Amino acid sequence: MSHISEMPYTPEMCDLKKMTNIRATLGRHTAYVIPISERAMSVSAKGMPATWLLLVFSLPTAKASERVGVWRKLQRYGAVPLPASGYVLPNNSMNQERFEWLAASIRGSKGEAAIANVFSFDDLRDERIQEMFNQARTREYQALEKELKRLRKTFDPNKAKPAILRLKNRLQQIVEIDFFGSPIRARIEEAMRELENDDGMGPEKTGRKNPKDYVGRTWITRPQPGIDRVSCAWMIHRYIDSQATFVFDKDHRRHPNAIPFDMFNAGGFGHVGNDCSFETLVKNFRIKDSRVNLIAQAIHDADFADEHFGRTEALGIDRILDGWNKQGIASDEVLRRGMDMFDGLYNGIR
């Protein structure tokens, strides 16, 4: 497997017991490494824990099957290859154990392997490495999403259980190695829940709706609103129901008179085909405002992370909303702040 990253070894690198606090050069990247075998060495001189675990290895050219086995394990562990050489995982006890076992296996195949704690790379910032992890997980989530969509098109509740179980197990494997929270993880988890709990109540089919039928109503969506839900509330309040009130609950059945939006198995207004909930509302209520249509494209790209329209205006709002939710800010306050941001986006988008 020529795409497995390896690096040449020096005796100093392969003998971890002789490493004290050396500076090892990995291609054009410089890593500050310390021995992983000595617990006292797991923190820097300033008392800060090492951020990363680094595995570097080589195998004899004749060990083709062993190379494939190592590559598959690295994939399963969620390790990412550096641009130059070596594989990286976040530094925690589980990842340390996995790399230790893999290194032992490599040595058992007459190869050489070294594991080190890494504090920093000279021209590869931590944020960039985290982005590499997120990009890898996002690709895996997107592949899983395609399978979910294929299953949805031919969905038969009486025959789909084995396929759902397989996809659910695959999702759990990806989540386990999603160390830094891929931006599309929540969407895939919710799509899986929708498939598992399908009760035949899909979102409203696209068709003309009269706003007069929706005035003074209560609208319900899930707690911790993200980019799609906040933008939907903004549009509902601006174009459909200026008197709208919003409630948050995962179970729409506790609010039988409320109109659901961006929920699962609840009717109302949600994802339809390749449309996010915001796009569904635009089409159902025939919103003709050109700036709203541009916002719809930006919401689609931020919610689906697929760059379908090439609009980036909503990406920052998406991150801010996620940050507020992680801070534990109340859902109604997140919604209020987010709607204010969409007022600004509306006035600024071109």
PAFI-417279 format. One record per residue: residue in one letter; x, y, z of N, C-alpha, C, CB in turn. Coordinates in steps of 0.02 Angstrom, whole numbers, padded with zeros to 5 digits, always signed. Glycine has a CB too. Example, Ala and Ser with C-alpha at 12.3 -4.5 7.8 and 13.67 -1.06 7.14 Angstrom:
<pts>
A+00660-00284+00390+00615-00225+00390+00660-00165+00390+00565-00224+00452
S+00642-00112+00354+00684-00053+00357+00645+00002+00394+00704-00030+00286
</pts>
This chain:
<pts>
M+00043-00060+00000+00000+00000+00000+00045+00062+00000-00049+00000+00062
S+00056+00089-00058+00104+00144-00063+00082+00207-00028+00118+00159-00134
H+00016+00211-00012-00008+00273+00018-00001+00273+00094-00080+00283+00000
I+00028+00219+00122+00041+00220+00194+00102+00262+00207+00050+00147+00222
S+00094+00313+00250+00151+00357+00265+00200+00321+00310+00126+00422+00298
E+00263+00321+00291+00317+00294+00332+00373+00344+00333+00341+00224+00306
M+00421+00333+00377+00478+00379+00379+00541+00340+00395+00466+00434+00431
P+00598+00363+00371+00662+00329+00388+00676+00337+00462+00720+00358+00347
Y+00711+00290+00489+00725+00289+00561+00799+00300+00575+00702+00224+00591
T+00812+00329+00631+00879+00331+00659+00877+00290+00722+00904+00405+00672
P+00932+00264+00745+00932+00225+00808+00903+00264+00866+01003+00202+00825
E+00917+00330+00866+00892+00370+00922+00816+00372+00922+00920+00441+00918
M+00785+00373+00863+00713+00375+00859+00681+00309+00878+00691+00396+00790
C+00713+00254+00859+00683+00189+00871+00691+00166+00943+00713+00137+00825
D+00741+00190+00978+00751+00171+01047+00720+00225+01092+00826+00161+01063
L+00657+00215+01111+00622+00265+01150+00653+00275+01218+00550+00247+01159
K+00684+00223+01246+00713+00229+01312+00770+00279+01314+00737+00162+01337
K+00801+00291+01256+00857+00338+01254+00834+00409+01240+00907+00317+01201
M+00769+00416+01225+00743+00483+01210+00730+00521+01274+00679+00479+01167
T+00755+00580+01280+00742+00620+01339+00695+00677+01322+00808+00648+01369
N+00715+00722+01279+00670+00775+01256+00697+00801+01190+00665+00833+01309
I+00702+00754+01141+00738+00769+01079+00692+00804+01031+00765+00705+01048
R+00722+00833+00980+00687+00869+00928+00693+00827+00865+00715+00941+00918
A+00639+00793+00845+00641+00748+00788+00611+00782+00727+00605+00682+00803
T+00645+00780+00671+00621+00812+00610+00583+00761+00568+00678+00843+00570
L+00519+00777+00551+00477+00734+00510+00468+00770+00443+00408+00719+00544
G+00510+00753+00394+00507+00789+00331+00519+00862+00344+00438+00778+00296
R+00471+00905+00325+00477+00977+00338+00446+00997+00403+00447+01016+00282
H+00417+00949+00441+00385+00965+00505+00432+00945+00562+00317+00929+00512
T+00435+00987+00612+00475+00972+00671+00430+00959+00730+00524+01029+00686
A+00438+00901+00761+00397+00883+00819+00441+00881+00880+00362+00816+00808
Y+00416+00908+00935+00450+00902+00999+00421+00841+01033+00442+00966+01043
V+00462+00790+01044+00438+00726+01068+00471+00707+01134+00449+00672+01016
I+00435+00666+01173+00461+00639+01235+00441+00567+01240+00437+00680+01297
P+00473+00527+01282+00456+00456+01286+00386+00446+01314+00506+00418+01329
I+00351+00398+01285+00284+00383+01310+00287+00331+01366+00239+00357+01253
S+00345+00297+01372+00351+00243+01421+00360+00268+01492+00408+00198+01402
E+00377+00330+01501+00387+00357+01568+00333+00407+01584+00457+00389+01575
R+00291+00390+01633+00234+00433+01649+00256+00503+01667+00193+00403+01706
A+00314+00509+01699+00338+00574+01720+00353+00618+01660+00399+00567+01763
M+00362+00587+01601+00378+00624+01542+00316+00644+01503+00424+00584+01498
S+00256+00631+01529+00195+00644+01491+00172+00717+01496+00139+00599+01515
V+00211+00758+01532+00196+00829+01534+00260+00867+01518+00168+00851+01603
S+00251+00928+01493+00309+00968+01475+00341+00999+01537+00290+01022+01426
A+00396+01033+01525+00430+01066+01581+00385+01117+01614+00494+01098+01558
K+00337+01145+01577+00291+01194+01605+00230+01162+01637+00269+01242+01551
G+00229+01095+01639+00173+01060+01670+00114+01050+01624+00151+01098+01729
M+00120+01065+01559+00066+01057+01512+00068+00988+01481+00068+01111+01458
P+00011+00953+01477+00010+00886+01447+00023+00890+01372-00056+00852+01460
A+00054+00838+01345+00064+00834+01273-00004+00829+01239+00109+00775+01254
T-00009+00860+01180-00073+00862+01145-00084+00801+01101-00076+00924+01102
W-00030+00775+01071-00038+00724+01020+00004+00662+01035-00018+00751+00952
L-00018+00606+01006+00022+00545+01004+00044+00536+00931-00019+00483+01029
L+00107+00520+00922+00135+00512+00855+00161+00441+00847+00192+00564+00841
L+00141+00407+00794+00167+00341+00777+00205+00347+00711+00110+00288+00771
V+00267+00326+00711+00307+00321+00650+00331+00250+00645+00367+00373+00649
F+00334+00223+00584+00351+00152+00578+00379+00137+00508+00290+00108+00592
S+00409+00080+00502+00429+00054+00437+00421-00022+00439+00503+00073+00419
L+00406-00052+00381+00398-00123+00374+00438-00146+00314+00323-00143+00367
P+00467-00206+00317+00502-00232+00258+00456-00233+00197+00530-00303+00272
T+00484-00222+00139+00444-00219+00078+00407-00284+00064+00487-00202+00018
A+00433-00340+00089+00400-00404+00076+00337-00414+00119+00449-00460+00090
K+00326-00371+00168+00270-00380+00214+00208-00343+00189+00289-00355+00285
A+00184-00362+00130+00127-00326+00100+00063-00334+00140+00116-00351+00029
S+00049-00395+00162-00013-00406+00199-00011-00371+00267-00026-00482+00209
E+00048-00369+00297+00054-00334+00361+00043-00259+00351+00124-00347+00392
R+00066-00231+00295+00055-00160+00280-00020-00146+00276+00090-00141+00215
V-00056-00190+00241-00128-00181+00235-00161-00184+00304-00158-00235+00188
G-00139-00231+00345-00168-00238+00412-00156-00176+00455-00139-00299+00447
V-00095-00149+00451-00080-00088+00489-00123-00030+00464-00005-00070+00483
W-00128-00023+00399-00168+00032+00370-00241+00027+00392-00164+00031+00293
R-00269-00033+00392-00339-00041+00412-00348-00023+00486-00362-00113+00399
K-00301-00042+00527-00307-00025+00598-00301+00051+00609-00254-00061+00639
L-00257+00083+00573-00250+00155+00579-00315+00189+00557-00192+00181+00536
Q-00347+00163+00505-00412+00190+00483-00464+00181+00538-00435+00156+00419
R-00465+00121+00568-00515+00107+00620-00504+00150+00682-00513+00033+00639
Y-00441+00165+00697-00426+00206+00756-00440+00280+00744-00354+00196+00776
G-00449+00299+00680-00461+00369+00665-00398+00410+00659-00505+00399+00716
A-00340+00378+00652-00277+00415+00647-00274+00451+00580-00216+00367+00655
V-00241+00509+00579-00232+00545+00517-00157+00549+00501-00263+00617+00521
P-00140+00543+00437-00070+00547+00417-00047+00620+00413-00058+00512+00350
L+00013+00633+00434+00042+00699+00425+00060+00709+00352+00104+00709+00471
P+00065+00772+00330+00084+00784+00260+00152+00754+00243+00084+00858+00246
A+00196+00750+00292+00262+00723+00279+00263+00648+00294+00316+00759+00321
S+00256+00629+00357+00257+00558+00375+00234+00550+00447+00328+00528+00366
G+00214+00490+00465+00191+00476+00532+00116+00484+00538+00225+00520+00581
Y+00087+00452+00588+00016+00456+00602+00004+00485+00670-00017+00386+00597
V-00050+00525+00676-00063+00563+00737-00132+00545+00764-00058+00639+00724
L-00136+00541+00831-00200+00536+00867-00197+00583+00926-00214+00463+00889
P-00255+00607+00949-00255+00646+01011-00228+00604+01069-00326+00670+01028
N-00194+00636+01115-00162+00601+01170-00212+00585+01225-00105+00643+01199
N-00234+00521+01227-00273+00497+01283-00256+00424+01294-00350+00505+01271
S-00279+00395+01348-00258+00328+01368-00280+00275+01316-00287+00310+01436
M-00339+00282+01288-00363+00233+01240-00320+00235+01177-00435+00247+01222
N-00306+00294+01151-00265+00299+01091-00194+00276+01104-00266+00370+01064
Q-00168+00290+01164-00102+00267+01181-00099+00191+01179-00081+00293+01250
E-00148+00158+01209-00149+00085+01210-00153+00057+01139-00208+00060+01252
R-00195+00089+01097-00202+00064+01028-00137+00070+00990-00257+00103+00992
F-00103+00127+00996-00039+00135+00962+00013+00086+00989-00015+00206+00969
E+00012+00074+01055+00060+00027+01084+00051-00043+01055+00053+00026+01161
W-00011-00066+01052-00024-00132+01024-00005-00135+00950-00098-00151+01033
L-00019-00083+00913-00002-00082+00843+00073-00082+00833-00034-00021+00808
A+00108-00043+00873+00181-00042+00869+00210-00111+00884+00210+00010+00916
A+00182-00144+00935+00205-00212+00952+00194-00259+00893+00169-00238+01014
S+00137-00253+00859+00123-00295+00802+00171-00282+00745+00051-00283+00778
I+00188-00218+00734+00236-00201+00681+00304-00230+00697+00241-00124+00673
R+00326-00224+00759+00391-00252+00777+00390-00328+00771+00410-00232+00849
G+00332-00359+00786+00326-00431+00779+00331-00454+00707+00262-00454+00808
S+00320-00408+00660+00326-00423+00589+00393-00400+00562+00269-00388+00549
K+00442-00394+00606+00510-00375+00589+00515-00304+00563+00538-00423+00537
G+00468-00263+00583+00471-00192+00566+00497-00152+00624+00404-00166+00543
E+00498-00087+00617+00518-00042+00670+00463+00009+00682+00586-00007+00653
A+00452+00025+00745+00400+00073+00762+00420+00113+00823+00332+00037+00774
A+00399+00174+00825+00412+00217+00883+00349+00259+00896+00475+00263+00872
I+00334+00268+00960+00277+00309+00981+00305+00365+01025+00222+00267+01019
A+00278+00425+01016+00302+00481+01056+00245+00527+01073+00358+00518+01020
N+00252+00561+01129+00208+00617+01145+00234+00679+01108+00205+00630+01222
V+00189+00716+01077+00208+00775+01038+00175+00836+01066+00189+00766+00963
F+00216+00886+01080+00189+00948+01108+00171+00998+01053+00239+00979+01155
S+00212+01002+01000+00197+01050+00947+00236+01032+00885+00213+01121+00969
F+00209+01054+00827+00244+01049+00764+00260+01120+00742+00200+01011+00710
D+00319+01128+00712+00342+01196+00700+00298+01235+00651+00412+01194+00674
D+00270+01201+00600+00229+01238+00551+00162+01204+00539+00267+01246+00485
L+00139+01167+00589+00074+01133+00584+00037+01146+00650+00082+01056+00570
R-00003+01198+00650-00037+01218+00712-00088+01166+00734-00071+01286+00702
D-00103+01165+00799-00152+01118+00826-00219+01125+00790-00161+01129+00901
E-00238+01188+00775-00302+01199+00742-00304+01165+00673-00316+01274+00735
R-00248+01166+00638-00244+01133+00573-00250+01057+00579-00179+01152+00537
I-00218+01029+00630-00222+00957+00640-00294+00938+00658-00174+00934+00696
Q-00326+00977+00701-00396+00963+00717-00440+00967+00655-00421+01013+00770
E-00425+01014+00611-00462+01020+00549-00452+00958+00505-00441+01083+00510
M-00392+00930+00506-00379+00869+00468-00421+00811+00494-00304+00850+00471
F-00426+00806+00561-00469+00755+00590-00542+00765+00569-00463+00755+00667
N-00565+00827+00574-00635+00841+00555-00649+00827+00482-00653+00913+00571
Q-00601+00842+00439-00610+00828+00368-00615+00753+00355-00552+00858+00327
A-00573+00715+00390-00576+00642+00382-00642+00614+00405-00518+00609+00420
R-00665+00637+00464-00729+00611+00490-00788+00634+00446-00740+00634+00563
T-00784+00696+00422-00839+00721+00380-00846+00679+00317-00827+00795+00361
R-00790+00659+00287-00794+00615+00228-00828+00549+00245-00723+00602+00200
E-00813+00522+00305-00844+00459+00325-00918+00468+00338-00809+00431+00387
Y-00936+00523+00371-01007+00537+00383-01045+00546+00317-01015+00600+00426
Q-01014+00580+00269-01047+00592+00205-01058+00526+00167-01006+00640+00162
A-01009+00481+00171-01018+00415+00139-01076+00377+00172-00953+00374+00143
L-01080+00382+00238-01135+00350+00274-01202+00382+00256-01123+00353+00351
E-01202+00448+00249-01263+00483+00231-01290+00460+00163-01252+00559+00230
K-01246+00448+00116-01267+00423+00050-01302+00355+00057-01207+00418+00003
E-01275+00312+00100-01307+00247+00111-01375+00255+00144-01262+00203+00154
L-01380+00302+00192-01445+00314+00224-01497+00338+00174-01437+00366+00280
K-01476+00382+00127-01522+00407+00077-01544+00352+00030-01490+00465+00038
R-01498+00308+00011-01516+00251-00032-01566+00206+00002-01454+00211-00053
L-01555+00193+00066-01601+00150+00103-01669+00184+00110-01572+00134+00172
R-01669+00250+00120-01732+00286+00128-01774+00281+00065-01718+00360+00144
K-01743+00284+00005-01780+00282-00057-01817+00216-00066-01733+00293-00115
T-01790+00162-00040-01822+00096-00048-01845+00069+00019-01774+00046-00082
F-01862+00114+00065-01874+00094+00134-01935+00049+00141-01882+00155+00178
D-01925-00008+00173-01979-00054+00191-01968-00072+00265-01979-00118+00145
P-02011-00046+00310-02000-00057+00382-01993-00131+00401-02057-00028+00420
N-02023-00175+00361-02021-00246+00378-01957-00280+00355-02080-00281+00347
K-01919-00247+00311-01859-00279+00284-01795-00240+00299-01866-00287+00209
A-01802-00181+00326-01744-00136+00332-01703-00146+00395-01767-00066+00329
K-01726-00186+00443-01693-00190+00507-01619-00211+00503-01729-00239+00551
P-01601-00263+00464-01529-00280+00460-01486-00223+00432-01520-00342+00417
A-01512-00189+00380-01474-00133+00351-01467-00076+00400-01507-00109+00286
I-01521-00061+00436-01519-00007+00486-01468-00024+00540-01588+00005+00517
L-01468-00086+00564-01421-00106+00616-01349-00099+00592-01434-00179+00637
R-01336-00119+00529-01269-00113+00501-01247-00039+00498-01265-00144+00431
L-01291+00004+00474-01275+00075+00469-01268+00107+00538-01327+00111+00428
K-01309+00085+00585-01305+00111+00653-01238+00093+00684-01363+00084+00697
N-01215+00031+00673-01150+00011+00699-01094+00051+00667-01138-00064+00688
R-01101+00064+00602-01050+00103+00568-01048+00174+00596-01062+00104+00493
L-01107+00203+00607-01110+00270+00636-01076+00272+00704-01183+00293+00643
Q-01088+00222+00746-01057+00220+00811-00981+00216+00806-01084+00160+00851
Q-00956+00179+00757-00883+00175+00747-00854+00243+00729-00866+00124+00692
I-00889+00280+00687-00865+00347+00667-00867+00395+00726-00905+00375+00608
V-00923+00393+00763-00931+00437+00821-00876+00426+00871-01000+00427+00854
E-00856+00363+00880-00804+00346+00929-00738+00381+00913-00794+00271+00931
I-00724+00392+00849-00660+00424+00830-00670+00495+00805-00626+00382+00776
D-00730+00523+00817-00743+00593+00799-00720+00637+00857-00820+00605+00782
F-00654+00645+00862-00624+00675+00921-00641+00749+00930-00550+00666+00918
F-00653+00784+00875-00662+00856+00879-00729+00880+00853-00607+00891+00841
G-00776+00835+00845-00845+00854+00829-00854+00880+00759-00868+00905+00877
S-00857+00835+00710-00871+00855+00641-00935+00895+00638-00876+00793+00595
P-00937+00949+00599-00997+00991+00597-01060+00956+00571-00985+01051+00554
I-01053+00898+00537-01113+00865+00511-01133+00804+00553-01102+00844+00438
R-01098+00793+00608-01113+00734+00649-01186+00734+00673-01067+00731+00708
A-01209+00791+00699-01277+00793+00726-01329+00778+00673-01292+00862+00757
R-01317+00802+00612-01365+00790+00558-01369+00715+00542-01345+00829+00496
I-01313+00681+00542-01313+00609+00525-01346+00570+00581-01242+00584+00512
E-01331+00588+00644-01363+00554+00700-01438+00562+00699-01335+00580+00766
E-01461+00621+00682-01533+00633+00680-01565+00596+00621-01547+00707+00675
A-01530+00593+00564-01556+00555+00507-01562+00481+00525-01510+00564+00446
M-01514+00456+00564-01518+00386+00585-01578+00375+00632-01453+00365+00621
R-01589+00421+00679-01646+00415+00723-01712+00418+00684-01645+00471+00776
E-01713+00460+00634-01773+00465+00592-01787+00399+00558-01765+00521+00540
L-01735+00368+00532-01743+00304+00497-01766+00249+00545-01679+00285+00462
E-01735+00249+00605-01753+00198+00654-01825+00204+00678-01707+00202+00714
N-01848+00266+00686-01913+00278+00717-01966+00298+00666-01908+00331+00769
D-01955+00281+00603-02002+00303+00551-02072+00280+00566-01980+00276+00483
D-02118+00328+00570-02188+00311+00583-02233+00334+00526-02211+00341+00648
G-02201+00349+00468-02241+00368+00411-02261+00441+00410-02300+00326+00407
M-02240+00480+00460-02259+00551+00463-02201+00593+00439-02281+00572+00535
G-02194+00602+00375-02141+00642+00348-02160+00716+00350-02125+00621+00276
P-02114+00759+00328-02129+00830+00327-02182+00846+00274-02066+00871+00313
E-02208+00905+00279-02258+00927+00230-02229+00923+00160-02282+00999+00246
K-02267+00898+00113-02245+00899+00044-02248+00971+00019-02290+00852-00001
T-02200+00985-00026-02196+01053-00051-02260+01071-00088-02135+01062-00097
G-02290+01124-00069-02352+01148-00100-02367+01217-00072-02411+01100-00087
R-02410+01253-00106-02423+01322-00086-02460+01323-00019-02463+01358-00140
K-02435+01362+00027-02467+01371+00092-02488+01444+00099-02419+01351+00150
N-02544+01454+00133-02569+01522+00145-02547+01545+00213-02647+01525+00139
P-02506+01598+00217-02482+01622+00282-02538+01639+00330-02438+01682+00273
K-02596+01657+00304-02652+01675+00348-02675+01616+00391-02711+01700+00306
D-02661+01555+00367-02680+01495+00405-02631+01481+00462-02684+01435+00358
Y-02577+01520+00466-02524+01505+00514-02511+01564+00561-02460+01486+00478
V-02556+01610+00566-02546+01669+00606-02564+01656+00679-02588+01728+00579
G-02523+01681+00725-02536+01675+00796-02529+01605+00822-02604+01699+00810
R-02487+01566+00791-02479+01495+00810-02416+01485+00853-02475+01450+00747
T-02414+01426+00884-02354+01404+00919-02316+01357+00873-02372+01369+00987
W-02252+01367+00868-02208+01326+00826-02160+01289+00871-02170+01370+00773
I-02146+01226+00854-02103+01185+00897-02044+01158+00857-02144+01126+00927
T-01987+01158+00889-01927+01128+00861-01885+01099+00918-01886+01180+00819
R-01831+01068+00900-01789+01035+00950-01747+01085+00990-01743+00983+00916
P-01728+01067+01051-01685+01112+01091-01616+01122+01058-01675+01084+01162
Q-01579+01170+01083-01513+01188+01059-01514+01200+00983-01462+01133+01075
P-01552+01251+00963-01561+01263+00891-01497+01280+00855-01612+01317+00880
G-01489+01249+00797-01431+01263+00755-01450+01308+00697-01400+01199+00729
I-01409+01308+00646-01415+01355+00591-01482+01349+00555-01359+01346+00542
D-01505+01289+00541-01567+01280+00504-01628+01301+00545-01575+01207+00482
R-01630+01281+00608-01687+01297+00650-01692+01372+00666-01684+01257+00715
V-01635+01403+00680-01636+01475+00695-01658+01514+00634-01567+01498+00719
S-01631+01495+00576-01650+01532+00515-01724+01521+00499-01607+01509+00455
C-01750+01461+00511-01822+01448+00501-01864+01494+00546-01839+01374+00515
A-01844+01499+00609-01882+01541+00655-01880+01614+00632-01854+01535+00727
W-01821+01636+00609-01815+01704+00583-01863+01716+00525-01743+01718+00562
M-01866+01667+00478-01909+01676+00420-01983+01671+00440-01893+01625+00366
I-02000+01625+00485-02069+01619+00508-02092+01686+00537-02075+01563+00561
H-02050+01714+00580-02069+01777+00613-02072+01835+00564-02019+01794+00669
R-02029+01835+00514-02026+01892+00467-02078+01887+00411-01957+01896+00437
Y-02092+01827+00386-02133+01821+00326-02199+01783+00335-02093+01786+00273
I-02204+01743+00389-02262+01700+00395-02306+01718+00454-02240+01628+00400
D-02275+01725+00512-02314+01733+00574-02277+01779+00621-02329+01664+00607
S-02290+01844+00616-02254+01892+00658-02273+01885+00732-02269+01963+00635
Q-02328+01849+00746-02350+01839+00815-02328+01770+00841-02426+01846+00820
A-02286+01736+00803-02267+01668+00821-02233+01664+00889-02221+01639+00768
T-02248+01609+00924-02210+01592+00984-02176+01525+00970-02257+01588+01047
F-02118+01516+01002-02078+01457+00988-02066+01417+01053-02010+01477+00956
V-02074+01352+01048-02060+01307+01104-02009+01255+01082-02125+01274+01131
F-01974+01227+01131-01921+01179+01116-01936+01114+01153-01852+01207+01136
D-01938+01059+01115-01950+00994+01146-01931+00941+01095-02026+00987+01168
K-01901+00887+01117-01884+00832+01072-01945+00791+01053-01831+00787+01103
D-01998+00795+01094-02058+00755+01081-02115+00802+01063-02076+00712+01144
H-02132+00805+01000-02185+00849+00976-02254+00830+01004-02187+00850+00901
R-02260+00768+01026-02326+00744+01050-02347+00779+01114-02324+00669+01062
R-02301+00810+01149-02319+00847+01209-02348+00916+01192-02258+00856+01254
H-02347+00933+01128-02373+00998+01106-02415+00986+01043-02316+01049+01092
P-02472+00954+01050-02511+00931+00991-02536+00988+00947-02570+00891+01014
N-02542+01048+00972-02567+01104+00932-02511+01145+00900-02611+01148+00974
A-02450+01129+00915-02394+01167+00888-02375+01142+00819-02333+01162+00936
I-02348+01186+00779-02326+01168+00711-02252+01150+00713-02339+01228+00661
P-02234+01089+00697-02164+01069+00700-02124+01096+00641-02158+00993+00701
F-02061+01113+00654-02015+01129+00600-01946+01102+00617-02012+01206+00586
D-01914+01074+00567-01848+01043+00574-01848+00991+00631-01794+01096+00587
M-01900+00950+00632-01904+00895+00680-01911+00830+00641-01964+00905+00729
F-01909+00775+00678-01913+00710+00646-01978+00675+00666-01853+00666+00666
N-02008+00641+00617-02068+00602+00629-02123+00644+00659-02053+00543+00674
A-02129+00706+00637-02177+00751+00669-02219+00789+00619-02142+00799+00714
G-02216+00772+00554-02251+00812+00505-02220+00882+00503-02325+00817+00522
G-02261+00932+00488-02236+01000+00488-02189+01014+00430-02201+01015+00553
F-02138+01053+00443-02092+01076+00391-02021+01053+00409-02095+01153+00382
G-01993+01011+00367-01926+00985+00380-01888+00975+00316-01929+00920+00419
H-01837+00933+00317-01798+00918+00257-01842+00881+00207-01735+00876+00275
V-01839+00900+00145-01874+00866+00091-01825+00856+00034-01937+00907+00067
G-01810+00794+00018-01760+00780-00034-01694+00809-00014-01783+00809-00100
N-01666+00852-00057-01602+00884-00042-01610+00954-00013-01561+00889-00105
D-01671+00971+00008-01684+01036+00037-01680+01034+00113-01753+01062+00015
C-01648+01084+00142-01650+01091+00214-01718+01121+00233-01591+01136+00240
S-01732+01126+00298-01798+01150+00320-01811+01221+00298-01803+01145+00396
F-01759+01263+00299-01767+01332+00277-01790+01334+00204-01701+01371+00285
E-01759+01293+00162-01778+01291+00091-01849+01265+00083-01729+01246+00052
T-01869+01216+00125-01938+01191+00123-01988+01246+00137-01946+01133+00173
L-01975+01286+00188-02020+01342+00204-02022+01393+00147-01997+01376+00268
V-01965+01409+00117-01963+01456+00062-02009+01433+00005-01891+01466+00036
K-02004+01367-00011-02043+01341-00066-02117+01334-00048-02015+01273-00087
N-02132+01313+00013-02202+01304+00033-02239+01370+00034-02206+01271+00101
F-02206+01423+00057-02239+01488+00064-02223+01535+00007-02220+01520+00130
R-02188+01510-00044-02174+01549-00104-02143+01617-00088-02238+01559-00145
I-02089+01615-00048-02054+01676-00031-02013+01698-00092-02008+01666+00033
K-02026+01757-00117-01995+01779-00179-01937+01828-00168-02046+01812-00223
D-01924+01846-00107-01870+01894-00092-01803+01865-00114-01869+01911-00015
S-01767+01900-00158-01705+01875-00185-01652+01865-00132-01678+01922-00238
R-01652+01908-00081-01602+01901-00027-01617+01840+00016-01600+01964+00016
V-01681+01823+00024-01699+01762+00061-01675+01701+00022-01775+01759+00072
N-01680+01703-00044-01656+01647-00084-01580+01639-00078-01676+01657-00157
L-01544+01694-00073-01471+01689-00061-01457+01661+00008-01438+01758-00069
I-01495+01683+00058-01487+01656+00125-01502+01581+00125-01532+01693+00175
A-01553+01560+00087-01570+01489+00084-01511+01449+00058-01632+01478+00039
Q-01476+01475+00008-01417+01441-00017-01362+01436+00036-01390+01476-00080
A-01353+01492+00072-01302+01492+00125-01319+01444+00181-01293+01563+00153
I-01384+01440+00199-01406+01394+00251-01395+01322+00228-01480+01405+00269
H-01413+01308+00166-01403+01241+00139-01330+01220+00146-01426+01238+00065
D-01284+01263+00123-01213+01245+00125-01187+01237+00196-01172+01298+00089
A-01211+01278+00242-01189+01272+00312-01219+01211+00346-01207+01336+00351
D-01283+01197+00332-01317+01141+00365-01293+01074+00339-01392+01147+00357
F-01284+01069+00273-01265+01005+00242-01189+00998+00235-01298+00999+00175
A-01153+01054+00241-01080+01053+00233-01059+01021+00167-01047+01016+00291
D-01097+01036+00113-01083+01005+00049-01059+01055-00005-01144+00970+00024
E-01055+01121+00012-01031+01172-00035-01070+01170-00100-00957+01162-00048
H-01133+01152-00097-01174+01145-00158-01181+01211-00195-01243+01118-00140
F-01192+01265-00158-01201+01331-00189-01138+01374-00185-01259+01367-00157
G-01089+01352-00148-01028+01392-00140-01039+01456-00100-01001+01409-00207
R-01089+01456-00054-01103+01514-00013-01075+01502+00057-01180+01528-00009
T-01037+01550+00081-01003+01542+00146-01029+01588+00200-00929+01553+00138
E-01080+01630+00183-01101+01682+00230-01127+01656+00296-01153+01724+00198
A-01156+01595+00297-01187+01570+00358-01141+01526+00400-01248+01530+00341
L-01081+01512+00375-01036+01467+00411-01016+01495+00479-00973+01452+00369
G-01001+01559+00482-00982+01590+00545-01040+01590+00595-00958+01661+00534
I-01100+01604+00570-01159+01602+00614-01169+01531+00642-01223+01625+00576
D-01159+01482+00600-01166+01412+00621-01119+01396+00679-01152+01364+00563
R-01056+01418+00674-01007+01405+00726-01025+01443+00790-00936+01426+00703
I-01049+01503+00783-01068+01542+00843-01126+01510+00879-01086+01615+00823
L-01177+01488+00842-01234+01455+00872-01212+01391+00908-01287+01438+00820
D-01167+01354+00876-01142+01292+00908-01104+01309+00972-01095+01255+00859
G-01066+01363+00970-01029+01383+01031-01076+01403+01087-00982+01440+01015
W-01128+01441+01071-01177+01461+01123-01212+01399+01152-01229+01509+01094
N-01229+01352+01110-01262+01291+01136-01215+01252+01181-01285+01247+01078
K-01151+01249+01163-01103+01214+01205-01092+01250+01271-01036+01206+01168
Q-01102+01315+01272-01097+01353+01335-01156+01341+01381-01092+01427+01319
G-01208+01308+01355-01267+01296+01395-01316+01354+01397-01247+01279+01465
I-01310+01401+01350-01357+01457+01347-01426+01430+01329-01333+01510+01295
A-01478+01456+01361-01546+01432+01351-01565+01436+01277-01595+01473+01394
S-01605+01387+01256-01624+01383+01185-01660+01446+01161-01667+01322+01172
D-01704+01474+01202-01741+01533+01179-01694+01593+01172-01797+01550+01227
E-01642+01596+01213-01594+01651+01207-01549+01641+01146-01551+01655+01271
V-01529+01579+01132-01491+01565+01071-01533+01584+01010-01471+01490+01068
L-01597+01567+01012-01641+01584+00956-01646+01660+00947-01712+01554+00968
R-01655+01696+01002-01661+01769+00997-01598+01800+00968-01676+01800+01067
R-01540+01780+00994-01477+01807+00969-01467+01789+00896-01419+01782+01011
G-01482+01726+00880-01472+01703+00811-01517+01740+00762-01485+01629+00806
M-01579+01754+00781-01624+01791+00737-01598+01861+00725-01694+01793+00766
D-01568+01891+00776-01537+01957+00767-01480+01954+00715-01509+01984+00834
M-01441+01900+00718-01387+01893+00669-01414+01886+00598-01343+01833+00686
F-01471+01851+00591-01500+01844+00525-01529+01910+00499-01553+01790+00525
D-01551+01953+00544-01571+02021+00522-01511+02055+00490-01598+02063+00581
G-01454+02048+00522-01393+02079+00495-01373+02047+00429-01336+02074+00544
L-01376+01980+00426-01357+01945+00364-01402+01966+00306-01360+01869+00374
Y-01467+01972+00320-01514+01992+00269-01496+02060+00239-01586+01994+00298
N-01476+02106+00281-01459+02173+00258-01391+02177+00224-01462+02221+00316
G-01349+02124+00235-01282+02127+00208-01269+02080+00150-01235+02114+00261
I-01311+02029+00140-01296+01978+00090-01307+02006+00020-01340+01916+00101
R-01263+01986-00026-01267+02007-00095-01253+01948-00141-01218+02065-00110
</pts>
